[in-house]
Amino acid sequence: MFSIVIPTWNNLEYLKLCVASIRAHSAYDHEIIIHVNDGCDGTLEWVREENLKYSHSRDNIGVCLAVNLLSAQATREWLLYMNDDMVCCPGWDAALVEAVRAAPSPLAMYFSTLIEPADTGNPLLVFRDCGRTPADFDETALLANYAVPERPDVLGHGSQPTLVRRTYWQMVGGYSMEFGPGLSSDDDLLMKFWVAGCRHFRVVGASRIYHFSCRSTGRVRRNRGGRTFVMKWGITQQEFKRRFLVASARGIDPASRFPRSTVLGRMRRMAYALKDYPLGDLAAWDTGPGRHIDDDGA
């Protein structure tokens, strides 16, 4: 059904849980493809033992490049990007398929509802502490309560994992590499889908994924994605979400509305133009993106 693409960076115990949950709790047969960044913790050997499709880079090339590289190997109609620190709950994929079949347009984006251990106040998330690492993960508690409380689908927002038709992922160019290693790349993808004509953004309430959260982002030097976003689009991320994504969910017809640069966006553009964005960010993290990509394991 889906081509599930998962970048991983020396998170083998998390990745094992992730893949096992896909295999155990999916209602449909899915293609799983892994990008192994580095892999010095045994990840590369493990994906080979499991006969998983994979690609490999000796350095951490970040989310944007890794997911785009994996998408080139995908063979299914639907492409789903998932993080390696996620655990799928029963029926997670069936709920997404049901939402797809009910959608008014094939050009759409779908997301699961995340269950996280720490209460950040985000109304899109369900908070339940079933463990913060694989060592203390309480699978029994998760499986007993993952569907509680019930949540309706939420329109006009994005989350993770991300499900789109592979054709449309390719049409908009996937993740933009100027957002490497990855912060704000999701919002940029939402904007690209909006510009391409997408008006259906749905967080599916019944599709539940447990998320340990921030396992890899806490180790990488973060790019200043908000600055790159406004330099690229002339509008801030919050303005785009409030004036377009959220507005579409409130019944305000956005069909003829095309994003325009804002006063705030133009002012920030002028200030940020004095800095070296995005190349300064790209050069600063890890050993540099795009180096030493080996042959894939297809």
N, C-alpha and C positions, 0 to 999 in steps of 0.2 A: 504493500500500500504506500508507505512513505519511504523515502531515502532519508535516514536519520544521520546527520553529520555531527560529529563530536570532536572538537579540538581538545587535546589534553597536554598537560605540561607537568610531568613527574608527579602525577596524582593517582598512582596505580590502584590503591585501595578504594578510592572514590570511584574510579572508572569501573572496577570490577562490580561494585554495587549497582552502578548505573546500567551497565550492559545486562547484568543478571535480572534487574527489574524490568527492562524492556522485554526480555525473553519470557519472563514469568507472567507479566501482567498485561500483555498486549492482546487485544482481540483479533488483530490482523497480523499477517506476516510482513515484516519490514526489512529493508536493507539497511545495515549498520556500517558506517564508514568512519574511521578514526584518523585524525591527524595527530601524529606523535611529535611533539616538540621535545627535542633532546632525547628523553627516554632512558636516562642513565639509571633510573630506579627499577628497571626490568619491564617497563611498559612495552617496549618494542618486541621483546621476546614473547610477552604474554599475548599481544594481538596476533602474532604469527601462530602461536599455539592454538588460539581460538579460531583460526582461519577467517579472521575478519579482514575486510578490505581496509586498506590504510594508505596514508602517505607519511613521509617522515622528513623532518629537517633537523640538522644537528644543533641548531639554535632555536630559541623561541621566536617564531615569526609573528606571533600575535593572532588575535581572533580574526581580523579582517582577511588577511592573506590565507590563513588556514582554512576558513570556511569556504572561501572562493575556490581554493584548490580542491577541496573535497567535493564541492558542487559539480566540478567538471567530471567527477567519476560517477555521479548519481545517475541512476537509470529509471527511477520511478517518476510518476507524474507529479507527485507532491514531495517537496523538500522541507524537512524539519531540522532546524538548528537547535541543539540541546547542549548544555554545559555538562562537563564530566562530574560535577558535584550535585547531580540531580538524581532522584529516585522516583520511578514511575509507580503510580498507584493503579489498582485494577480499574479497567475501563477507561483509562486516560485517553487512549486513541479512539475508542468507539464514540466518545463524546465529541471529539474533534470532527470525526467523519460525519456525525449527525448534524453538526453545525454547518459543515461544508455543503451538505445536501440541501439544507434549508436556506442557503444564502441567496440573496437576490441577484448576485453577479459573480462570475468566476474570478474577476479581479478583486481579490480580497485578502486580508491578513487575519490569521487566527493565532490565539495564544492560550496557554493553559493557566490555571489558577495555582499559584505557588503556596505551599505550606512551608513556613520558615520558623526556626526555633526562637528567634529574638523578635520581640514586638517593637517594630519601628514606627508604628502608627499608620502605615500605608493601608488604605481601605481596600485595596485590590488583593491584599494577601490574607491568608489564614495563618494565625500564629499558634503553634503547638510544638513544644520542645520534645522531640523524639530522638534527640542526640545532636551533637555538634561536630562529631567526627565519626568515621566508620567504626572506631573502637567502642564508642558508647551509643551507637545507633540502636534504637529500640524498634525493630521492625514489627514486632507483635503489637505494640501500642499504636503504631502508625496504621497498620492494616485494620485495626479495630475501630479507628475513629477518623479515617481520612476523608470520609464523605460528610462529616459534621463540622460546622453547620452547612446546610445547603446554601448555595449562592446562585443568584440569577446570572445570566450572561451580562457582561458589561460592554457597551459599545463606546467607541470613541477613545480607546486607550490601547496601549501596547504593553506587553509583558514578555515572559519567556515560558517555555520554548516558543519559537516562532515557526509557523507553518504557512507556506505559500506554494502556489503552483511553480514548478521549476521553470516553466516557460517565462513567467513574469519576473522571477529572480534574475534570469539571464537578461531579460529585456531592460531592466533598470541597472544592470551591472553589478548586482550583489552588494556586498559591503564595500565602501569606499576606502581605499588604502590610506588616504590622508588622515583617517581617524585611528590608525594603528598606534598602540596595540589593540585599541578597541573601545575606549570610553566615548560615548555619544554616537557610536556607529549605529546603534538601534534607532535613535531619533532621526539620524540622517536617512536611514532606510525607510522609515515612516514617511518622511518628507518626499523621498524619491517616488514612493508608491503613490502619494497624493498627487504629485505633479503628473504622474503617468495616468491618472484618472481613477485611482482607487478611492472609494468612499466608505468602505466597509471594513472596520477594524474591530474585532470581537475577542474579548477575553472570555473563554468558555468556562462557566462556573463548575461544571461537572467533570472537567478534565483536571485532575489533581496531580501535582508533582511536588515531592518533598525536595527542598533546596537547602543544602548545608550553608551555602552563600559565601562569596568572597574568598574562596580558597586560593584562586590564582591571582585575582586582581590585587590582593593584599601583598603579593610578592613582586609585582612589576612596577616600574616607574610609570606613573599614569600620564597619559597625554591630556592636554587641556582641551577636551573635546568641545566644550561650550564655546570657546573662542573660535575654534575651527568651524563650527556650525554657523555662527553668525558671520564670519568672514566669507563663507561659501554662499549662504542664502540671503544675507541681509536682514534676517529676522532672528530673534532669540528662540531658543528651544521652548521656553515657557510661553512666549507669544504664539508660536505655532500650535502648541498643544491646546491652549485656551481658546484661541480664535478660530481654530479649524477642527482639530480632532474632537475636542469636547463639545464644540458647537454642533457638530454633525450628530452627536448622540442626543442632544436636547431637542431635536426636531427642527432645527434651523437648516433649511435646505442649502447645502454648500456646493451643489452641483456646478454652479456657474462661478463659484468663488475660486480665484487663483491667488496663491500667496504673493504678496508684494512686500518689498522692503519697508521697514518701519523707521520712524525717527530714531527710536532707541537703537535699532539695529545699525542704522547708518552712522550714528555717533560712536557706537562701539567699534564698528569697522575702522573708522578713522583712528581711534586710539590703538587698536590692535595692529594696524598696518605698520606701526613703528617697531613691531616685534617680528621675529622670524617664525611665523606660523604658516603651514604646519611642519615645515622641514626641520625646524629646531626641535620640536617634540619627537619627530621620527628618529632623529639622529641620537637622541638622548637616552632612549630606553634600551636596556639589555645590550646585546652585542651588535644590534642593528638588524632591521628586518630584511628578509629576502635573501639571506645567505645560506649556502649549503643545503639546498633542498635536494633530497635523494630521490631515487626512483620509488614510485608508489608500490603498494602491495596488491594491486588489483589482480 
